[in-house]
Amino acid sequence: MALIIISVFDNNNIRSSWIKTFFLLSCVVLGSYGATDSELLLKFKDKLQSNNNGLSSWNESTTPCNSDHGGNNWAGVICNGGKIWGLQLENMGLNGVFDVESLKDLPFLRTLSFMNNDLNGTMPEINKVVGLKAIYLSNNKFSGEIPDQTFEGMKWLKKIHLSNNQFSGAIPNSLTKLSRLMELKLDGNKFSGYIPPFQQNTLKLFTVANNQLQGDIPATLSKIPESAFSNEGLCGTPLGACITVVHYPKKPSTISTIVVAVVVGLAVICVIGAILFILLRKRKSSNSSENEPSGLNKKGVKDAGDESHRSSRSNQSRRGENTMKLCFIKDDAERFDLHELLRASAEILGSGCFSSSYKASLVSGGKIVVKRFKQMNNVGKEEFHEHMRRIGRLNHPNLLPLVAYYYRKEEKLLVSNYVQNGSLAVRLHHQALGEPSLDWPTRLKIVKGIATGLEYLYKDMPSLIAPHGNLKSCNVLLTQSFEPLLCDYGLVPVINQDLAQDIMVIYKSPEYLQHGRITKKTDIWCLGILILEILSGKFPSNFLQQGKGSELSLANWVLSVDPEDWINEVFDKDMGGTRNSDYEMVKLLKVALECCEGDVDKRLDLKEALEKIQDVKEKDHDDDFYSSYASEADMRSSRGLSGEIIF
């Protein structure tokens, strides 16, 4: 074609020269375009080192994308229509320099994920890749301050994960200008100063925990869970109120003001001392007369009547009738009295408006957890004793047994054994640096254990409408073998209802928000939400809204995502999978959505849910049901043209 046109204009040297030049340049550009992406990625690879040859497929013998079937030839490259849409180079032991200059000329690049590597240096100038929608750099060794302009001009950016690096300095203000920002994870760094005023109403996931931040939390972030702000210097909703210190100008001191100050100070000290003396006397009197452990003899005359009285009191303690004693559930449990419990070294595990938890180390070396409730004072003594004995009779491998309890009108204590592996919530959302993520087989095992434990509660506590009542990730503990243990179950009858309606999960269900009632299937809704949390790694509370009539939930968010994008859009990237496990993961996701059905009549009952959950396997045997992770990402990326969520 070019030669024909050249011959036509051959008589006109000037015009012929221009046309020849144009077509020669066109041929050079068109002939080299396919190699350009390869050259750019190979240049990017040259700055990196890998300890497991993860990039060995990146070589000149092939192109990054396969134009025939639309997939990828190079590991970790996400392709769409022969174009590079993303790089997912996770867990490859990569270290070296993150060369943004090599990536900025990839016009269709939308997502970058380099999590769980050893990349170091300062924050890359990612705003040179203007079309990015998601960047994941968590669990690397990046350090230094992030320049304020780092995210300027990135109007498409929705998700930024920079957790567990060594970034320092102020949080860049350019983050507050990202109008589409949905997820921001800055936890586990060394950021200092104040949290800038985020105004985005699109923000669904936010955490700055474990940094060195201080000052007020912006009011626009007040609905984010308090665990997202775990910094000693932060205050304000949802944490405690800030204390304002007012500094008055100093006045010239005089002898009279000094004398007055000394007199007032001494008076205050005397008053405090008197109050403390009275309190100590009362406590000593109370402890010696009412809280003396069984078998502890008082000094003085001992006759048969005294011995009989002490023996009677000891027996009553075992039966839970002496309210000033710890009431043990089982006869073979290790015994300790309230004095020993109060003297034991304690560690605060958690505190909220519902309860406070403490880990206590006993003299024998054993470890227990004491939960202190102040919102059970509307229940009578006998009713409370009977309900605790009923809970104490429960026995199942997926239930945390109640060891002992203590009754007083103003507060109640529930004692259980300490579980070393902590709660499911911590493992999902506050994973320690270097701690492995929960993989797909482990999460499936946890889901099956939770469902089995819930089935037992339904069978053994049939009179309760919601036998658990507060099923959520922080009420699931994990043993060393990652067997789940349900805790805080069966407490609906003894919790003050005015508080329960604000705190307990069953009161977030569609049937309660819309009709003000709970049903036998409300715990099933909680189970479904918990399964979605386990699969997605997202906080359900980030989606729930207070007040009746709310339609926003984690389940509705999942339903808003195209099912073709579930693998890459919904599932937790840290979960991974096993070969051919995609189909089974989607199967469990669908079961969770059936448990979350808003119409109670259409929702699964527990028997149906358990059967479907038990039917899910670690992997399927249909190689053709789902293609590779990358090809799923291709479908996801193609939706990115219309502005949908792509990662």
SVG drawing of the C-alpha trace seen along z (x, -y; Angstrom):
<svg xmlns="http://www.w3.org/2000/svg" viewBox="-43 -40 61 74">
<polyline fill="none" stroke="black" stroke-width="0.4" points="0.0,0.0 2.8,-2.4 4.8,-1.5 1.8,-2.2 1.2,-5.7 4.9,-6.4 5.1,-5.6 2.2,-7.9 3.9,-10.9 7.4,-10.0 7.5,-12.9 7.2,-15.4 10.3,-15.0 9.2,-17.1 5.8,-15.5 7.3,-12.0 9.9,-12.6 7.3,-13.6 5.1,-10.6 8.0,-8.2 9.1,-9.5 5.5,-9.3 5.0,-5.7 8.4,-4.6 7.8,-6.0 4.3,-4.4 5.8,-1.0 8.4,-1.4 5.8,-2.4 3.3,0.3 6.0,2.9 7.4,2.2 4.2,1.5 3.8,5.1 7.3,5.2 7.0,1.9 5.1,3.4 7.7,6.3 10.6,3.8 9.0,1.7 8.3,4.7 11.7,6.2 13.2,2.8 11.1,2.8 12.2,6.4 15.9,5.4 15.6,3.3 14.2,6.2 15.6,9.4 13.6,12.4 14.6,15.3 12.3,17.8 12.6,17.1 9.0,15.8 9.7,13.7 11.4,16.4 8.6,16.3 9.4,12.7 11.7,13.1 12.0,12.0 10.8,15.3 7.1,14.3 5.0,11.3 3.3,10.4 -0.2,11.0 -1.5,13.7 -3.6,12.0 -5.1,15.3 -7.0,16.3 -6.8,13.0 -4.8,14.4 -1.3,13.8 2.1,15.4 4.0,13.7 3.4,14.6 1.5,11.9 0.5,9.9 -3.2,9.2 -4.3,8.8 -7.4,7.7 -7.6,7.7 -3.9,8.1 -3.3,5.0 -1.6,4.9 -4.3,4.0 -2.5,4.9 0.5,6.5 -0.1,8.9 3.4,9.8 2.6,11.0 4.7,13.3 7.5,13.5 10.4,12.4 11.0,9.3 13.5,6.7 15.2,3.8 13.9,0.6 10.3,0.0 10.9,-1.7 7.8,-3.8 9.4,-5.3 9.1,-1.9 5.4,-1.6 4.2,-5.1 4.0,-4.4 1.7,-1.5 -1.5,-3.3 -4.0,-0.7 -2.4,0.1 -5.1,-0.1 -4.0,2.0 -0.7,2.8 -0.2,5.3 3.2,6.0 2.1,7.2 4.2,9.5 7.6,8.8 10.8,7.1 10.7,3.9 12.4,1.0 13.1,-2.7 10.8,-5.6 7.2,-5.8 7.2,-5.4 5.9,-8.4 2.8,-6.5 1.0,-9.7 3.0,-9.2 0.7,-6.3 -2.3,-8.5 -4.9,-5.8 -4.4,-3.6 -7.5,-2.5 -5.8,-0.4 -2.4,0.0 -1.4,2.6 2.0,2.3 1.3,3.8 3.9,5.9 7.0,4.5 9.9,2.5 9.2,-1.0 10.2,-3.8 10.5,-7.6 8.0,-10.3 5.4,-10.3 5.5,-13.7 2.3,-15.6 1.8,-15.6 2.2,-11.9 -1.5,-11.2 -2.3,-14.5 -4.1,-14.2 -5.1,-10.5 -8.8,-11.0 -9.5,-7.3 -7.7,-5.9 -10.1,-3.9 -8.0,-1.6 -4.7,-2.2 -3.1,0.4 0.2,-0.6 -0.1,1.4 2.9,2.8 5.8,0.8 8.0,-1.8 6.5,-5.0 6.9,-8.0 6.0,-11.7 2.6,-13.2 -0.2,-11.5 -0.2,-13.3 -3.1,-15.7 -3.4,-14.7 -5.3,-11.6 -8.2,-13.8 -8.6,-15.0 -9.2,-11.5 -13.0,-11.8 -13.4,-8.1 -11.4,-6.7 -13.0,-3.6 -10.3,-1.8 -7.3,-3.3 -5.0,-1.1 -2.1,-2.9 -1.8,-0.8 1.4,0.6 3.7,-2.3 5.3,-5.2 3.0,-8.1 2.9,-11.0 1.0,-14.2 -2.7,-14.6 -5.2,-12.8 -6.1,-15.1 -9.8,-16.0 -11.1,-13.2 -14.5,-14.2 -15.1,-11.3 -18.5,-9.7 -17.2,-6.8 -14.8,-5.6 -15.7,-2.1 -12.5,-0.7 -10.2,-2.9 -7.4,-2.2 -4.5,-4.1 -3.9,-1.8 -0.5,-1.2 1.1,-4.5 2.3,-7.5 -0.7,-9.8 -2.2,-12.3 -5.0,-14.8 -8.7,-14.8 -10.2,-12.2 -12.0,-14.1 -15.8,-14.0 -16.2,-12.6 -14.5,-9.4 -16.5,-9.0 -18.4,-5.9 -15.3,-4.0 -14.6,-1.2 -12.5,-2.3 -9.9,0.4 -8.9,-1.5 -7.5,-4.3 -5.4,-2.4 -2.8,-5.2 -2.0,-6.4 -2.2,-10.0 -5.6,-10.0 -8.9,-11.0 -12.5,-11.8 -15.3,-9.7 -15.2,-6.7 -12.5,-6.8 -12.7,-8.7 -13.3,-12.4 -10.3,-14.8 -9.2,-16.6 -8.6,-20.3 -5.9,-21.9 -6.4,-25.6 -3.3,-27.7 -4.1,-30.9 -1.6,-33.7 0.6,-33.7 0.1,-36.4 2.9,-37.8 3.2,-35.5 2.9,-36.9 3.4,-35.5 -0.3,-35.5 -1.1,-33.4 1.6,-30.9 0.2,-30.5 -3.3,-30.0 -2.1,-27.5 -0.2,-25.5 -3.2,-25.5 -5.6,-24.4 -3.3,-21.7 -2.9,-20.3 -6.7,-20.4 -7.2,-18.5 -4.6,-15.9 -6.3,-15.4 -9.7,-14.9 -8.4,-12.4 -6.6,-10.6 -9.7,-10.4 -11.8,-9.0 -9.2,-6.4 -9.0,-5.3 -12.8,-4.9 -12.9,-2.9 -10.1,-0.6 -11.8,0.0 -15.1,0.8 -13.3,3.2 -11.4,4.9 -14.6,5.4 -16.5,6.6 -13.8,9.1 -13.4,10.5 -17.1,10.9 -18.7,11.8 -16.1,12.7 -14.0,15.1 -13.3,18.2 -14.7,21.5 -12.3,23.3 -10.6,20.1 -10.8,20.0 -11.1,16.7 -9.3,16.1 -11.3,16.6 -13.4,19.2 -14.4,22.2 -17.3,24.4 -19.4,27.0 -21.8,24.4 -19.1,22.4 -17.8,25.4 -21.3,26.4 -21.9,22.9 -18.7,22.8 -19.4,26.2 -22.9,25.1 -21.5,22.0 -18.9,24.0 -21.6,26.3 -23.8,23.3 -20.8,21.7 -20.5,24.8 -24.2,24.6 -23.9,20.9 -26.2,19.8 -23.7,17.6 -23.5,14.6 -20.3,13.3 -18.3,16.3 -17.1,17.4 -19.6,20.1 -17.8,23.0 -19.7,24.9 -17.9,28.2 -16.5,30.1 -13.3,31.0 -12.4,27.4 -9.3,25.8 -10.5,23.8 -9.5,20.3 -11.2,17.7 -12.1,14.1 -9.1,12.9 -6.7,14.8 -8.4,13.5 -8.1,9.9 -4.5,10.4 -3.5,12.1 -1.6,10.1 -4.0,9.0 -3.8,7.8 -6.7,5.9 -7.8,7.8 -10.6,5.5 -13.0,2.9 -16.3,1.6 -19.8,0.5 -20.9,4.2 -18.1,5.8 -14.5,5.6 -12.1,8.6 -9.0,9.3 -6.5,12.1 -5.4,13.2 -2.5,15.5 -3.2,17.7 -0.6,18.8 -0.8,22.3 0.4,21.0 -2.9,21.4 -4.4,18.5 -8.0,17.5 -10.2,14.7 -12.5,12.7 -15.4,10.8 -16.9,8.1 -20.5,7.1 -22.3,4.1 -25.3,4.3 -27.0,7.3 -28.5,5.5 -32.1,6.0 -32.1,9.7 -32.8,11.3 -30.3,13.3 -32.1,16.7 -32.8,16.2 -29.2,15.4 -27.9,18.4 -30.3,20.7 -29.3,19.3 -25.6,19.6 -26.0,23.2 -27.9,23.9 -25.1,22.4 -22.5,24.3 -24.2,27.7 -23.4,27.1 -20.6,29.2 -19.4,29.1 -16.0,29.0 -16.9,25.6 -18.1,23.9 -15.9,22.1 -16.9,23.6 -18.0,21.4 -15.6,22.1 -17.2,20.0 -19.3,16.9 -19.8,14.3 -23.1,12.4 -23.5,9.0 -26.5,6.8 -24.3,4.0 -22.0,6.3 -21.4,9.9 -18.2,11.8 -18.0,14.7 -14.8,16.8 -13.4,19.0 -10.1,20.5 -7.7,18.4 -7.4,19.4 -3.9,18.7 -4.6,18.0 -7.0,15.1 -10.1,14.1 -11.0,14.5 -11.5,10.8 -7.8,10.2 -6.6,12.8 -8.7,11.3 -8.2,7.5 -5.2,7.0 -2.8,9.6 0.6,9.1 3.6,8.3 5.1,11.6 2.1,13.7 0.7,15.8 -2.7,15.0 -5.6,17.4 -5.7,19.4 -8.7,20.8 -8.6,24.3 -8.3,22.8 -11.2,20.3 -13.4,23.1 -12.6,25.2 -13.5,22.2 -16.8,21.7 -17.7,25.4 -16.8,25.3 -18.9,22.2 -21.9,23.7 -21.6,26.9 -21.4,25.1 -24.4,23.0 -26.4,26.1 -25.6,27.5 -26.8,24.3 -30.1,24.6 -30.6,28.2 -29.7,27.6 -31.3,24.2 -34.5,24.5 -36.5,22.1 -34.2,19.2 -35.3,17.4 -31.7,16.5 -29.5,19.1 -26.3,17.2 -27.6,13.7 -24.2,12.0 -22.4,14.1 -19.5,12.1 -15.8,12.5 -14.7,11.1 -16.9,13.8 -15.1,16.6 -11.8,17.8 -9.3,20.0 -7.4,22.9 -3.8,23.7 -5.2,26.0 -7.6,23.2 -10.7,24.9 -13.3,22.2 -14.8,21.8 -18.0,19.7 -18.2,17.5 -20.6,15.0 -23.5,17.2 -26.9,17.5 -26.7,14.1 -29.8,12.4 -32.1,13.2 -29.8,11.6 -28.5,8.5 -30.3,5.2 -32.5,4.9 -32.0,1.1 -28.2,1.7 -28.6,5.0 -30.5,3.3 -27.6,1.0 -24.8,3.5 -25.8,7.1 -25.7,8.3 -29.2,9.8 -30.6,6.3 -28.8,5.3 -30.8,7.9 -33.3,6.8 -36.3,8.2 -35.5,6.1 -34.5,2.9 -37.7,3.1 -40.2,4.8 -38.7,4.6 -38.6,8.3 -36.2,11.2 -36.9,14.8 -35.5,18.3 -33.6,17.4 -32.0,14.2 -28.9,16.1 -28.7,17.5 -28.5,14.0 -25.6,13.3 -23.9,16.5 -24.2,15.4 -22.7,12.0 -19.9,13.7 -19.1,16.0 -19.0,13.0 -16.6,11.3 -14.4,14.4 -14.3,14.6 -13.9,10.9 -11.8,9.8 -14.0,6.7 -15.5,5.3 -19.3,5.7 -19.6,2.7 -18.2,0.6 -21.4,1.3 -24.0,1.2 -25.9,-2.0 -27.7,-2.8 -31.5,-3.2 -34.4,-1.4 -34.9,-1.0 -31.2,-0.8 -30.5,1.3 -26.7,1.1 -24.9,4.3 -22.0,6.4 -24.4,8.8 -25.8,6.0 -22.4,4.8 -21.5,8.3 -24.7,8.4 -23.8,5.1 -20.7,6.6 -21.0,8.5 -20.8,12.3 -18.1,12.5 -16.0,10.3 -16.5,12.0 -13.2,13.9 -11.2,10.7 -13.5,8.1 -15.0,9.7 -12.6,12.4 -9.8,11.4 -6.6,11.1 -4.7,12.4 -6.8,15.6 -5.3,17.1 -6.7,20.5 -5.8,24.0 -5.7,25.3 -9.3,25.5 -10.8,23.9 -12.5,21.0 -15.7,22.9 -15.9,24.0 -15.2,20.5 -18.0,19.1 -20.3,21.9 -19.7,20.9 -20.2,17.2 -23.6,18.1 -24.6,20.1 -23.7,17.0 -25.9,14.8 -28.8,17.3 -28.3,17.0 -28.5,13.2 -31.7,13.2 -33.8,10.2 -37.1,12.1 -37.1,14.4 -39.4,16.9 -36.9,17.3 -33.9,17.4 -32.2,20.8 -33.0,22.5 -30.0,23.8 -30.3,27.4 -30.3,26.3 -27.4,23.9 -25.3,26.5 -25.9,29.2 -24.8,26.7 -21.7,25.6 -20.7,29.2 -21.0,29.8 -18.3,27.2 -14.9,28.8 -11.4,27.3 -11.2,27.7 -13.3,28.8 -12.4,31.2 -13.7,29.3 -10.7,27.7 -12.8,25.8 -15.3,24.1 -13.0,21.2 -10.0,20.0 -6.9,18.6 -6.9,15.7 -5.6,13.5 -8.3,14.3 -10.9,13.5 -9.2,10.2 -9.5,9.6 -13.3,9.7 -13.0,7.5 -10.8,5.0 -13.1,4.8 -15.8,3.4 -13.3,0.7 -14.1,-1.2 -17.5,-2.0 -16.3,-3.2 -17.1,0.0 -15.0,1.2 -12.2,3.1 -10.1,4.5"/>
</svg>
